[in-house]
Amino acid sequence: MTPLSDRPMPDLPGADHRWVRVRGVQLHVAELGQGPPVVLLHGLAQNWYAWRKVAPLLSGDRRLICVDMRGFGWSEQPRRGYDLTSLGQDVLVLLDNLGLAQVDMLAHDFGAAVAFEACLQAPERVRALVALNMVHPWPQRRDAVRNLWRMWFTAFWEYPVVGRLVLRRWPAFTRYLLRREVTEPSAWSDADLEEFVEATRHSARANQSVLWQYVRHDIPALIFRARRREWLGVPTLVLAGAEDPVIPPSLFAGGDKHADRLEVRVVPGTGHYLHEERPTVVASAVNEMTGVTSAAALTVS
């Protein structure tokens, strides 16, 4: 197992950091605020610091638990355990170890796929979910196949050995993808862009392994509707970017037939990083789903 990162921790005022042992792996969590707990799960090419814009809008009324999933950020980097089932179990055991019976969740990209998995495994543990830029587990087969080409970039990342070499030695490609997947270049400051480029290089094993598992197992499961008999009992709001080049809004049809309450909203003029481009929209969605009104979210434009 690779040791924890010795990279400098980026600063976010009010964040307290600790490590929690989960299924044999030390997971890093950054916590902010007090109140009802919300677990925040980052996507690929990011880590807990992905929530630096949203957290100040929510932490006045909640306890935010920003998790570095196994292999990412400042968590340990084991060789295995990067499939959705294992990552979902990580989240549930983390709740046990933190003494949390039930939480709300906010998750982006692949982190949202992990959040869906946790909700399907143990719906009683999650009160509400806000998922960003990630398709639910029941897309229409025709739409899923038609949009597979949008994942073209994964061909450079997903293969063992080759993918890790690309991630570690070709940072310009990561930089290009991060810029390409937002509609407003100003969504990234130069410093934040370089932070996530370096984070992706450092977490090459996790990024490659997650994609390899997803391409080999989870995309076929989506196409062949392997989860068609499963039911989502957690109230869920999915926010989609109207200009998302990776997960377009056309993929989100049909999920309401497999859930007690699953709503999809398309945010105009946004791409694949809603929390970077429209943090106040994301914070408002969390307020709505959790029933807690944050004064900061109401006063920041």
Secondary structure in CASP SS format (residue, H / E / C, confidence):
PFRMAT SS
TARGET T0000
AUTHOR 0000-0000-0000
METHOD secondary structure of the structure
MODEL  1
M C 1.00
T E 1.00
P C 1.00
L C 1.00
S C 1.00
D C 1.00
R C 1.00
P C 1.00
M C 1.00
P C 1.00
D C 1.00
L C 1.00
P C 1.00
G C 1.00
A C 1.00
D E 1.00
H E 1.00
R E 1.00
W E 1.00
V E 1.00
R E 1.00
V E 1.00
R C 1.00
G C 1.00
V E 1.00
Q E 1.00
L E 1.00
H E 1.00
V E 1.00
A E 1.00
E E 1.00
L E 1.00
G C 1.00
Q C 1.00
G C 1.00
P C 1.00
P E 1.00
V E 1.00
V E 1.00
L E 1.00
L E 1.00
H C 1.00
G C 1.00
L C 1.00
A C 1.00
Q C 1.00
N C 1.00
W H 1.00
Y H 1.00
A H 1.00
W H 1.00
R C 1.00
K C 1.00
V C 1.00
A H 1.00
P H 1.00
L H 1.00
L H 1.00
S C 1.00
G C 1.00
D C 1.00
R C 1.00
R E 1.00
L E 1.00
I E 1.00
C E 1.00
V E 1.00
D C 1.00
M C 1.00
R C 1.00
G C 1.00
F C 1.00
G C 1.00
W C 1.00
S C 1.00
E C 1.00
Q E 1.00
P C 1.00
R C 1.00
R C 1.00
G C 1.00
Y C 1.00
D C 1.00
L H 1.00
T H 1.00
S H 1.00
L H 1.00
G H 1.00
Q H 1.00
D H 1.00
V H 1.00
L H 1.00
V H 1.00
L H 1.00
L H 1.00
D H 1.00
N H 1.00
L C 1.00
G C 1.00
L C 1.00
A C 1.00
Q C 1.00
V E 1.00
D E 1.00
M E 1.00
L E 1.00
A E 1.00
H E 1.00
D H 1.00
F H 1.00
G H 1.00
A H 1.00
A H 1.00
V H 1.00
A H 1.00
F H 1.00
E H 1.00
A H 1.00
C H 1.00
L H 1.00
Q H 1.00
A C 1.00
P H 1.00
E H 1.00
R H 1.00
V E 1.00
R E 1.00
A E 1.00
L E 1.00
V E 1.00
A E 1.00
L E 1.00
N C 1.00
M C 1.00
V C 1.00
H C 1.00
P C 1.00
W C 1.00
P C 1.00
Q C 1.00
R H 1.00
R H 1.00
D H 1.00
A H 1.00
V H 1.00
R H 1.00
N C 1.00
L H 1.00
W H 1.00
R H 1.00
M H 1.00
W C 1.00
F C 1.00
T H 1.00
A H 1.00
F H 1.00
W H 1.00
E C 1.00
Y C 1.00
P C 1.00
V C 1.00
V H 1.00
G H 1.00
R H 1.00
L H 1.00
V H 1.00
L H 1.00
R H 1.00
R H 1.00
W C 1.00
P H 1.00
A H 1.00
F H 1.00
T H 1.00
R H 1.00
Y H 1.00
L H 1.00
L H 1.00
R H 1.00
R H 1.00
E C 1.00
V C 1.00
T C 1.00
E C 1.00
P H 1.00
S H 1.00
A H 1.00
W C 1.00
S C 1.00
D H 1.00
A H 1.00
D H 1.00
L H 1.00
E H 1.00
E H 1.00
F H 1.00
V H 1.00
E H 1.00
A H 1.00
T H 1.00
R H 1.00
H H 1.00
S C 1.00
A H 1.00
R H 1.00
A H 1.00
N H 1.00
Q H 1.00
S H 1.00
V H 1.00
L H 1.00
W H 1.00
Q H 1.00
Y H 1.00
V H 1.00
R H 1.00
H H 1.00
D H 1.00
I H 1.00
P H 1.00
A H 1.00
L H 1.00
I H 1.00
F C 1.00
R C 1.00
A C 1.00
R C 1.00
R C 1.00
R C 1.00
E C 1.00
W C 1.00
L E 1.00
G C 1.00
V C 1.00
P C 1.00
T E 1.00
L E 1.00
V E 1.00
L E 1.00
A E 1.00
G E 1.00
A C 1.00
E C 1.00
D C 1.00
P C 1.00
V C 1.00
I C 1.00
P C 1.00
P H 1.00
S H 1.00
L H 1.00
F H 1.00
A C 1.00
G C 1.00
G H 1.00
D H 1.00
K H 1.00
H H 1.00
A E 1.00
D C 1.00
R C 1.00
L E 1.00
E E 1.00
V E 1.00
R E 1.00
V E 1.00
V E 1.00
P C 1.00
G C 1.00
T C 1.00
G C 1.00
H C 1.00
Y C 1.00
L H 1.00
H H 1.00
E H 1.00
E H 1.00
R C 1.00
P H 1.00
T H 1.00
V H 1.00
V H 1.00
A H 1.00
S H 1.00
A H 1.00
V H 1.00
N H 1.00
E H 1.00
M H 1.00
T H 1.00
G C 1.00
V C 1.00
T C 1.00
S C 1.00
A H 1.00
A H 1.00
A H 1.00
L H 1.00
T H 1.00
V C 1.00
S C 1.00
END
